[in-house]
Amino acid sequence: MVQRSIECAGTPLDLASAEVGIGLSHPTRIAILRLLAERGELCSCEIEPCFDVDPSGVSRHLSALREAGLIVSRRDGVRTLHRLASPHVADLLSAADCIAADIEEVHRGDRERRKEQYHVEVKRRVHLEER
């Protein structure tokens, strides 16, 4: 059977989803999203002190989140206020947390299995040396 290429790859929805992935690709951006999910709309000047990043770095992360469609920003006089673009962004963070926890569980299991295998191998070598 001849396998067809996936024709839907590259659709506008695929591209938008990829942008979301780019937006989520840095721990500081995820932390900014969590902050906005917890506190609601915040000024840049309220976000910056929460991170050990220079103001221009926070600004770049906010720009990346805006470009990804994860936050929206508006001017209020001299201040720029930022908020989640949709309540689904908080849901996305929750889903990412669940996936990360699953991955950590798999890695923990792998580490435990490797440790067990190591101890079995050490016991085998000791037993061989005793002969």
Buried (B, 14 or more C-beta within 10 A) or exposed (E): EEEEEEEEEEEEEEEEEEBBEBBBEBEBBBBBBEBBBEEEBBEBEBBBEBBEBEEEEBBBBBEBBBEBBBBBBEEEEEEBBBBBBEEEBBEBBEEEEEEEEEEEEEEEEEEEEEEEEEEEEEEEEEEEEEE
